[in-house]
Amino acid sequence: MSAGTRDVGVPEVADGGGGWSSWRSRLTLESMFVPGFLILLIVVLTFASPVFLTGRNIPQILVQASTLGIVAVGATFVIIGGDLDLSIGSNVALSGVMSAVAIALWGLPWPLGVLVGLVVGLIIGFVNGLLSAYVRVPAFIATLGTGVLATGIAIHLTNGLTIAGLPDEFGALATARILGLQGLVWFMLVTFIIGGVILHFTNFGIRVFATGGNRDAAFLAGIRVARVRLMNFVIAGFCGGLAGVLLTARVQAGQPGISTTLTLYATAAVILGGTSILGGQGSMLRTFFGVLLISVVQNGLDILGVAYSLQQVAVGAVFVLAACSEALRRRR
Amino acid sequence: MLRIRRKASVVAALAAAGLLAACGGSSGGDSSSTTAPAPTNSETTAAPTPEPDGDILIGVSFYTERIPLYAEMRAGIEEAAAAAGVEVVYADANGNAETQTNQIANMVTQGVDVIIASPVDATAMVPAYQAARDAGVIMISAANKVADEYEDAFVGPNLVDYAAQTMTRLIEGIGGSGKIMIITGPPQISFVQLQQAGWDSVLAEYPDVEVVATGVVEDLTTAKALDVATSLLIANPDVSAIMSSTDNIGVGVVQALEGQGIDPATVFTAGWDAQPNAVELIREGTYTLSLSFLGVEWGRVAFATALEAAKGNLPASHYVSTPGLFVDAENASVLTEAQISGQDPL
């Protein structure tokens, strides 16, 4: 099975690739663009700042990438499946707020609070999938609607205020260090690994690619397209719920205004990584590089003390880059 | 599938109707009719058309209710409006000038007498203010403002002055010299601009204070503040003080200090809003200084000013000042949450 880009017009069971020649064929300019750009950026930032490539900052970059990475895993499924999820940031906010409310206001033990947050994420994903795949509302409209709904509920539940008073054990979920890295980073890495295995090494993953590549062909090949799309949104919802819970644990507070830009960044990370916005092509590894690229840019600009306005220019340039690389892929 | 679609349409229609009904129900005021308190710290002058309280309709357009201060202000307005028996319609601009422009226009259509607005943008909101005033609606700014000539009054504390006071306390807290860091909200927000003006005026008087790094937390959340502050601390670990625009940011700063192995008690940290979790950190000794604007009381004053204006009594002074309260280690343990929010008197 391929761990790289699939281009599935009709469903396939396996690509049968293997050996050095197969790997060499995958090392195209397109596949190496983001990793290469990332390495170049790291080299430049290392020369620009003495603290960038240090043992203190590298774990920090990974921490800053974690929430984005977790939701980007879910977004990769949705986008490869040919849909778009605009409720990611709102999902994270509501899931986080609900777990905080459950623990701090309802008095539930923190593990149950975690469960509440995850279930909220799953429900949002399920509703997104139901509306998009079965009611056939265009995904970006459906998820925009559920996103606004989720944001409204989060603000209503908290009255706009921060929910604090969360136990240290809950915070440790995100901040406890294992092998020098915070729990949040491990959650991201495990999410990427599980997401990558499901996407690239299971029959479900093949169906995701097939559904995104050509829905009609996938349907004619016997794939339950609506169910696959529903599952993609459920996975994305779960990832949003997990990110919301972990973000809340990290700052030990539930905030309704959190993650307002996460939808944009997650989608950009996926597209930048090489996943086609039209579906059917992509890779979890590339999403990982997309997430790292955005995080390195943000961290580097902060460390260099670049003015906020110029930071916006730089981040915008990265997004334009993502759009251009996507356009170039489509032209090929 | 057709049957499923029909069922879904019915469910969607019912849900939308229910939602609209719920929203409509929440915007009205109490029906009891008493008189609201007059503005606490401003005289009033006569203006054209007095109306009985029951006929008065007041609109409120906040910058965004995601900022806790606005939630407190709303609580104060709701409380005062209920006591006065005045109907109030609320809108949340969610930080968007176009949204707020539409909301203000809609309020004019609804026939409001006065609008209390926290303008999203000092320039972009001028046309909306002008259109409302041309329609005979009194425009009162709160928290944020447009230029004096485009508004009928401003209700709120002198933010430049309070920013200067906060910076003075911070600098004196580190002995008048040292390296400091400043982390703000988005610079396009007027309160951030006013803060910066106040801070700069004080910094100019202390040449031995060096601002070694500045950062921006675009969404004003603790999570983003934690990331920004950590990055800045990695590059500048030897700062003596960190000034934040808000306590949401300040709490993230404290967490970033802890994450970098720096004892927060050794760094002077300051912010605004006096949120409960920040006050708790002050009590623990890990956060140094906050400023409460007594949001509930601020809301009451804003409503009282608007009510009097609707009756034809505009405040004598364009600026209706509201108080602030610094919270630090000395008073944090004796103040209650209700006092800090302005719900209860000090």
Interface residues (C-beta under 8 A of the other chain):
Chain A: S49 V51 T54 R56 N57 Q60 V63 Q64 T67 Y134 V135 R136 I155 N159 G160 L161 T162 A164 G165 T175 L247 R250 V251 Q252 A253 Q255 P256 G257 I258 S259 T260 T261 Q298 N299 D302 I303 L304 G305 Y308 S309 Q311
Chain B: I4 R5 A8 T64 E65 R66 I67 P68 Y70 A71 A75 P186 P187 A213 T214 G215 V216 E218 D219 L220 T221 T222 A223 K224 L226 D227 V228 T230 S231 L232 I234 A235 N248 V251 G252 Q255 G259 Q260 Q275 P276 N277 E280
